[in-house]
């Protein structure tokens, strides 16, 4: 098998493939490790975990809050991406859970930002995955977030805010533009924290990228420790002791399979 991988993927060195296989990073469809000396067999389905030489370690762990035959709900910490991309592969919620639980069919049915902590729902069964993905696509999931924001003196909270958000696909930041609103957020004041900060409940009616962060900044109350809105900080200035104070707090929906009401709540708390 080592010879096969070296021939099939020549951009990766033989030594690197040997290290990956000896570390158990190459497995078959039953999650059994394939060693470098394993005999080659044609038409075999294999999987390997892509690695990056300088991938940074995220020093926080996710918690599984719920699991049945169809769904898994995880409490994601700040800074951990949901899926592989860019400089993160192993240090992602999806890969960590697959390795921890040995469930190769695990797929997220929605996403939250890397900077945001809180609830992420995963599908375990490919046969029922579409039913749960449709919940989010058709806006049949009630979501609420909590945020700690900067609170200007004399500030008044608008209960609803709408604006038009635009972006270059795959690029940041997102900005507000003239025209018909395509985003809507509902706000509720939960508590004041001193004289210059407040904890809010944010309920997005729409699900635009960075919607909550842009809306808070537009209203003059940016989320504490936001590295983009209103000021984009230099790459590499991220600090693990200053996480974005935004938490995906609750998810509520009618289960498309059983018809029962589901409600999940994050056990995490914002410290800002």
C-alpha positions in Angstrom: 0.0 0.0 0.0 2.9 2.4 0.6 4.1 1.9 -2.9 0.6 2.6 -4.2 0.3 5.9 -2.4 3.7 7.0 -3.5 2.8 6.3 -7.1 -0.7 7.7 -6.9 0.2 10.9 -5.0 3.8 11.8 -6.0 3.6 15.2 -4.5 3.8 13.6 -1.1 7.1 12.0 -0.2 7.5 8.3 0.7 8.7 9.3 4.2 5.6 11.4 4.7 3.3 8.6 3.6 5.1 6.1 5.8 4.7 8.4 8.8 1.0 8.9 8.1 0.3 5.2 7.8 2.3 4.3 10.9 0.4 7.0 12.8 -3.0 5.4 11.7 -3.9 8.3 9.5 -4.8 6.0 6.5 -7.8 3.8 7.1 -10.2 1.6 5.2 -14.0 2.0 5.1 -14.3 0.2 8.4 -12.0 2.7 10.0 -9.2 0.0 10.3 -5.7 1.5 10.0 -3.7 0.5 6.8 0.0 0.1 7.5 2.7 0.8 5.0 3.4 -2.9 4.6 -0.2 -3.9 4.0 -0.6 -5.8 0.7 -2.1 -3.9 -2.2 -5.7 -4.7 -3.1 -7.5 -3.2 -6.1 -10.9 -1.5 -5.8 -10.5 -0.9 -2.1 -11.8 2.3 -0.6 -9.3 4.1 1.6 -9.4 7.3 3.5 -6.6 9.5 4.8 -6.5 12.6 7.0 -4.7 15.4 5.2 -2.1 17.0 7.4 -0.3 20.3 7.3 3.2 20.7 8.5 2.6 23.9 10.5 -1.1 23.4 11.5 -1.6 25.3 14.8 -3.1 23.4 17.7 -6.4 24.8 19.0 -6.2 24.5 22.8 -9.9 24.0 23.4 -12.2 20.9 23.2 -15.7 20.4 21.9 -18.4 18.6 23.9 -21.0 16.2 22.5 -24.4 17.3 23.9 -26.7 14.8 22.1 -26.4 11.8 19.9 -28.9 9.3 18.4 -29.0 7.3 15.2 -29.5 10.4 13.0 -28.2 13.5 14.8 -25.3 14.6 16.8 -25.2 18.0 18.5 -21.8 19.4 19.5 -20.8 22.5 21.6 -18.0 24.0 19.6 -15.3 26.2 21.3 -14.1 29.5 20.0 -11.4 29.4 17.3 -12.1 25.8 16.1 -13.3 25.7 12.5 -16.3 23.4 11.7 -14.8 21.8 8.5 -11.3 21.6 6.9 -10.1 24.6 4.9 -7.1 26.9 4.6 -4.5 26.2 7.3 -6.8 23.9 9.3 -7.5 20.2 8.6 -6.9 18.1 11.8 -7.8 21.0 14.0 -11.4 21.2 12.9 -14.6 20.1 14.7 -15.5 17.6 12.0 -12.2 15.8 11.9 -11.8 15.7 15.7 -15.3 14.2 16.1 -14.7 11.6 13.3 -11.5 10.5 15.0 -13.0 10.6 18.5 -16.2 8.7 17.7 -15.2 6.6 14.7 -18.2 7.8 12.6 -17.1 8.3 9.0 -20.6 9.4 7.9 -20.6 12.4 10.1 -21.5 15.6 8.1 -22.5 19.1 9.5 -25.9 20.2 8.3 -25.1 23.9 8.9 -22.1 26.0 9.8 -21.0 28.7 12.3 -17.9 30.9 12.0 -14.6 29.7 13.4 -14.6 32.7 15.8 -18.1 31.8 17.1 -18.7 29.2 19.8 -21.7 27.1 20.4 -24.1 24.6 18.8 -23.4 22.7 15.6 -25.7 20.0 14.4 -24.4 17.0 12.5 -26.0 14.2 10.4 -24.9 10.6 11.0 -27.2 8.8 8.5 -26.9 9.6 4.8 -30.4 8.3 4.2 -32.0 11.0 6.5 -29.4 13.8 6.0 -31.5 15.7 3.4 -34.5 16.0 5.7 -32.3 17.8 8.3 -30.5 19.9 5.8 -33.9 21.1 4.4 -34.8 22.4 7.9 -32.0 25.0 7.6 -32.4 25.7 3.9 -36.2 26.4 4.4 -35.6 28.4 7.6 -37.6 26.0 9.8 -35.0 26.2 12.6 -35.3 28.9 15.3 -31.8 30.0 16.3 -30.7 32.3 19.0 -27.3 33.7 19.8 -25.8 35.6 22.8 -23.3 38.3 22.4 -21.4 40.7 24.7 -21.2 44.1 22.9 -19.6 47.4 23.5 -22.4 49.7 24.8 -22.1 53.5 24.1 -23.4 55.9 26.8 -27.0 56.6 26.2 -27.4 53.9 23.6 -30.9 52.7 22.7 -31.4 49.2 21.4 -33.5 48.7 18.3 -35.6 45.5 18.5 -35.2 44.7 14.8 -32.6 45.7 12.3 -32.6 45.1 8.6 -30.1 45.9 5.9 -28.7 44.8 2.6 -25.4 42.8 3.0 -23.0 42.1 0.2 -19.7 40.4 -0.2 -17.3 39.0 -2.7 -17.8 35.2 -2.6 -15.4 33.6 -0.2 -13.9 36.9 0.8 -14.2 39.1 3.9 -15.3 41.5 5.1 -19.1 41.7 4.4 -20.5 45.2 4.0 -23.8 47.0 4.0 -25.0 48.4 0.7 -27.9 50.5 -0.5 -30.9 48.5 -1.8 -33.6 46.1 -0.7 -32.7 44.5 2.7 -31.7 40.9 2.5 -30.9 40.4 6.2 -32.9 40.8 9.4 -31.9 40.4 13.1 -34.0 40.7 16.3 -32.3 42.1 19.4 -33.1 41.7 23.1 -31.2 43.2 26.1 -30.4 40.4 28.6 -28.2 42.3 31.1 -25.8 45.3 31.5 -22.2 44.4 32.3 -20.9 47.5 33.9 -21.6 50.8 32.2 -20.0 50.1 28.8 -20.9 46.5 27.9 -24.2 44.5 27.5 -25.2 40.9 27.0 -27.7 40.6 24.2 -29.9 37.8 22.7 -29.6 37.9 18.9 -32.2 36.1 16.8 -31.3 36.0 13.1 -34.4 35.8 10.8 -32.1 35.4 7.8 -28.7 33.6 7.8 -26.3 35.8 5.9 -22.5 35.4 6.4 -21.3 37.5 9.4 -24.8 39.0 9.7 -24.8 39.3 13.4 -21.4 40.8 13.6 -22.1 43.4 10.8 -25.4 44.4 12.3 -24.0 44.9 15.8 -21.2 47.0 14.4 -23.6 49.0 12.2 -25.7 49.8 15.3 -22.7 51.2 17.1 -22.3 48.3 19.4 -19.6 46.0 18.0 -19.2 42.6 19.5 -16.4 42.5 22.1 -13.1 41.1 20.6 -14.4 41.1 17.0 -11.2 41.0 14.8 -13.0 42.3 11.7 -16.0 44.6 12.5 -15.6 47.5 12.7 -11.7 47.3 12.4 -10.0 44.4 10.6 -7.0 43.4 12.7 -3.7 42.2 11.1 -3.4 38.5 10.4 -1.6 36.8 13.3 -2.9 39.2 15.9 -5.4 36.6 17.2 -5.3 35.9 21.0 -6.8 32.8 22.6 -7.5 34.8 25.8 -9.6 37.2 23.8 -12.3 35.2 22.0 -15.1 36.8 20.0 -17.9 37.2 22.5 -20.5 35.5 20.3 -22.2 32.2 21.2 -24.7 30.1 19.2 -26.9 29.5 22.2 -30.1 27.5 21.1 -31.5 25.5 18.2 -35.2 24.7 18.0 -37.1 22.7 15.3 -39.7 20.1 14.7 -37.9 16.8 13.9 -38.8 15.9 10.3 -38.6 12.2 11.1 -40.5 11.9 14.4 -42.5 15.1 14.4 -41.4 15.9 17.9 -40.2 19.3 19.1 -36.4 19.5 19.6 -34.6 22.1 21.6 -30.8 22.2 22.2 -29.0 24.7 24.3 -25.2 25.4 24.6 -23.6 24.8 28.0 -21.0 27.5 27.2 -21.0 31.0 28.7 -19.6 34.3 27.5 -17.0 35.8 29.8 -16.7 39.2 28.1 
